[in-house]
Amino acid sequence: MRGVDLVRAYDRVLEQQILGRGSCRACQDEALRSEVEGLLATSDPRELHGLGLEPLRLMEEVLEAGRGPGLRGLARTFEVLEQAALNLYLGPWREEYRVIKMYSGTFTHCVAPVLSAPQTEEVFGLLGYRPGPAQTRLLRLQPAGSPAAPRDLLRLACAFFLARCECRLLLGALGKHGGARWELGVVRERRQGQRLQVAVDNAERLLSVPEDAEGELDLYRDDSAAPPGGQGCSNGPVAAPRSRRFGPVVPMPLEADRGRPHDLCGCLRAPPLHLQRCLDCGVLHDITCIHLTDCNLQRHQVEPASSSEIGPVSREERPGDAVPEDTAASQPISYHCEAASANPHLLCLTCRAVHGAACVEGGLCRSAHQTRRLGTCSCGKSCCGTPRVLCLYCGDEFCRDCWYKNPLTCVCGRSFHLSTDLSTSV
């Protein structure tokens, strides 16, 4: 399937999505996604990504700079860009799409942490946007508010969709080999045209450290035979062995400490429902924790844990204690799953996370935590339309009428975040 065929297939799915469900959101068709990921896995990625975007180069630059949460953050950024392209393709006459606010919730959460200013200008420039005066923090359509040609917008929306599929594909292929080094390694291999399995194998060969290279204590040689760098039994420093976690070298716990966590996740400030231990990260989480979801997606080794493993902690750190109100309010509420971002259903005030309607962990929170069902404004009107206006600090939700009265900030003083496209968020 060539690039032009992919654009046609994307256009057909988009049409079915609009006619069938009335949805103008970024493509969520699992059949197309599966087909595209299969093509990406078995083909030279450079041939499929030739739609006016260089996603692999962009991915490599972002990963080299260490910006954002790696491929997972890039996937979300590409989804936002896909939505921006579709907005202009489907509604070029809509005034709200002529200006993108770089202080909006979606932009500050999904774009700014990942893309640098030059990269932001580059990718949004493909859609026809140009930066306004620096103090305004706006991107405006140029010239005179004209977007790119419709066929180019459709092609770019498809290109961002392919880039999103590439990120998902690489995350799944890396499996337990998580971390920036592995992600960067496999992206570099893909830029050279390697098929998926070859790229992963090459990255593994380059990045895996042989067991005998880790350094070991040798009780049977004199100091003169010790390897360079003081690796023998001398008074010099001894290099710490690598941990299970890829990336920076950190000390491996002693045998007496094996099975105990390096740290406690912040989710344990609230009374835990069911403790889980991630052996790869060495951290204890509650089963409802959003970070534990990331561990499961990265195929980390997770097992049940006993509450006794939390160990003695100070009064300030005790998981069962309530979080001070001012401290909790300073911690932004997060979306526990992708479905929660698209259709927020339940807010857990204890975990400070939003769950979707079918989220299993949301049901657990409802049974033991302080929760609030979303969908109703404080004035009593329904908030079930789009965009959903939800304050990610105090958790209040607003209907469109109430939001219009003060569209920039919540009554708590924080900026709003809308759970839909970035152009209509503030």
Buried (B, 14 or more C-beta within 10 A) or exposed (E): EEBEEBBBBBBEBBEEBBEEEEBBBBBBBEEBBEBBBEBBBEBEBBEBBEBEBBBBEBBBBBBEEEBBEBBBBBBBBBBBBBBBBBBBBBEBEEEEBBBBBBBBBBBBBBBBBBBEEEBBBBBBBBBBBEBBEEEEBBBBBBEEEEBBEEEBBBBBBBBBBBBBBBBBBBBBBBEEBBBBBBBBBBBBBBBEBBBBEEBBBBBBEEBEEEEEEBBEEEEEEEEEEBEEEBBBBEEEEBEEBBBBBBEEEBEBBEEEEEEBBBEBBBBBBBBBBBBBBBBBBBBBBBBBBBBBBBBEEBBBEBEEBEBEEBEEEEEEEEBEEEBEEEEBBEEEBBBBBEBBBBBBBBBBBBBBBBBBBEBEBBEBBBEBBEBEEBBBBEEEEEBEEBBBBBBBBBBBBBBBEBBEEEBEEBEEEBBBBBBBBBBBBB
